[in-house]
Amino acid sequence: MIHYALIFALACFGLALLMNLYRVVKAPGVGDRILALDTMVINSIALLGLYGILQGSAIYFEASMLLAMTGFISTVAYTRFLLRGDIIE
């Protein structure tokens, strides 16, 4: 039963990832695109975590932690560039 629940959750997060990709392309403003990219990172982390549970491997959890750190830094860099015009002072 857990196998079917994991497959359903993977499909739902995959669909959410595609919807976020559409939002990145069709967003009205730059801030909305940054928010959509951040949400894509969160959905990718969830996909990696669910796939790690499905496969029974711990390497996917480490990959999701690396993706979380990279996503956080990129979101901060994008917003700083949007607000100040430069990233490094």
C-alpha positions as a Markdown table, in Angstrom:
| # | Residue | x | y | z |
|---|---|---|---|---|
| 1 | Met | 0.0 | 0.0 | 0.0 |
| 2 | Ile | 2.9 | 2.4 | 0.8 |
| 3 | His | 4.2 | 1.8 | -2.7 |
| 4 | Tyr | 1.1 | 3.1 | -4.3 |
| 5 | Ala | 1.0 | 6.1 | -2.0 |
| 6 | Leu | 4.6 | 6.9 | -3.0 |
| 7 | Ile | 3.8 | 6.7 | -6.7 |
| 8 | Phe | 0.8 | 9.0 | -6.2 |
| 9 | Ala | 2.9 | 11.5 | -4.3 |
| 10 | Leu | 5.7 | 11.4 | -6.9 |
| 11 | Ala | 3.1 | 12.1 | -9.6 |
| 12 | Cys | 1.6 | 15.0 | -7.6 |
| 13 | Phe | 4.9 | 16.6 | -7.0 |
| 14 | Gly | 5.9 | 16.0 | -10.6 |
| 15 | Leu | 2.7 | 17.8 | -11.8 |
| 16 | Ala | 3.4 | 20.6 | -9.3 |
| 17 | Leu | 6.9 | 20.9 | -10.8 |
| 18 | Leu | 5.5 | 21.3 | -14.2 |
| 19 | Met | 3.0 | 23.9 | -13.1 |
| 20 | Asn | 5.8 | 25.9 | -11.5 |
| 21 | Leu | 7.8 | 25.7 | -14.7 |
| 22 | Tyr | 4.8 | 27.2 | -16.5 |
| 23 | Arg | 4.7 | 29.9 | -13.9 |
| 24 | Val | 8.4 | 30.7 | -14.4 |
| 25 | Val | 7.8 | 31.2 | -18.1 |
| 26 | Lys | 4.5 | 33.1 | -17.9 |
| 27 | Ala | 4.9 | 35.1 | -14.6 |
| 28 | Pro | 4.0 | 38.8 | -14.9 |
| 29 | Gly | 7.0 | 40.0 | -12.8 |
| 30 | Val | 10.5 | 39.1 | -11.8 |
| 31 | Gly | 9.6 | 38.6 | -8.2 |
| 32 | Asp | 6.9 | 36.0 | -9.2 |
| 33 | Arg | 9.5 | 34.2 | -11.2 |
| 34 | Ile | 11.9 | 34.1 | -8.3 |
| 35 | Leu | 9.2 | 32.7 | -6.1 |
| 36 | Ala | 8.3 | 30.1 | -8.7 |
| 37 | Leu | 11.9 | 29.0 | -8.9 |
| 38 | Asp | 12.1 | 28.7 | -5.1 |
| 39 | Thr | 8.9 | 26.6 | -5.2 |
| 40 | Met | 10.5 | 24.4 | -7.9 |
| 41 | Val | 13.4 | 23.8 | -5.6 |
| 42 | Ile | 11.1 | 22.8 | -2.8 |
| 43 | Asn | 9.2 | 20.4 | -5.1 |
| 44 | Ser | 12.5 | 18.9 | -6.3 |
| 45 | Ile | 13.6 | 18.3 | -2.8 |
| 46 | Ala | 10.3 | 16.5 | -2.1 |
| 47 | Leu | 10.7 | 14.4 | -5.2 |
| 48 | Leu | 14.2 | 13.4 | -4.2 |
| 49 | Gly | 13.1 | 12.5 | -0.7 |
| 50 | Leu | 10.1 | 10.5 | -2.0 |
| 51 | Tyr | 12.3 | 8.7 | -4.5 |
| 52 | Gly | 14.8 | 7.9 | -1.8 |
| 53 | Ile | 12.1 | 6.3 | 0.3 |
| 54 | Leu | 10.9 | 4.4 | -2.7 |
| 55 | Gln | 14.4 | 3.1 | -3.5 |
| 56 | Gly | 15.5 | 2.6 | 0.1 |
| 57 | Ser | 18.7 | 4.5 | -0.4 |
| 58 | Ala | 20.1 | 7.3 | 1.7 |
| 59 | Ile | 22.1 | 8.9 | -1.1 |
| 60 | Tyr | 18.9 | 10.7 | -2.3 |
| 61 | Phe | 18.5 | 12.4 | 1.1 |
| 62 | Glu | 22.1 | 13.8 | 0.9 |
| 63 | Ala | 21.4 | 15.0 | -2.6 |
| 64 | Ser | 18.2 | 16.7 | -1.4 |
| 65 | Met | 20.2 | 18.5 | 1.3 |
| 66 | Leu | 22.7 | 19.8 | -1.3 |
| 67 | Leu | 19.8 | 20.9 | -3.5 |
| 68 | Ala | 18.3 | 22.7 | -0.5 |
| 69 | Met | 21.5 | 24.6 | 0.3 |
| 70 | Thr | 22.0 | 25.5 | -3.4 |
| 71 | Gly | 18.4 | 26.6 | -3.7 |
| 72 | Phe | 18.5 | 28.8 | -0.6 |
| 73 | Ile | 21.7 | 30.5 | -1.8 |
| 74 | Ser | 20.3 | 31.1 | -5.3 |
| 75 | Thr | 17.1 | 32.5 | -4.0 |
| 76 | Val | 19.0 | 34.9 | -1.7 |
| 77 | Ala | 21.3 | 35.9 | -4.6 |
| 78 | Tyr | 18.4 | 36.6 | -7.0 |
| 79 | Thr | 16.5 | 38.7 | -4.5 |
| 80 | Arg | 19.6 | 40.7 | -3.5 |
| 81 | Phe | 20.3 | 41.3 | -7.2 |
| 82 | Leu | 16.7 | 42.4 | -7.7 |
| 83 | Leu | 16.6 | 44.7 | -4.7 |
| 84 | Arg | 20.2 | 46.2 | -4.8 |
| 85 | Gly | 21.5 | 45.6 | -8.3 |
| 86 | Asp | 24.5 | 43.7 | -7.1 |
| 87 | Ile | 25.1 | 40.5 | -5.2 |
| 88 | Ile | 28.5 | 41.1 | -3.6 |
| 89 | Glu | 29.1 | 44.4 | -1.8 |
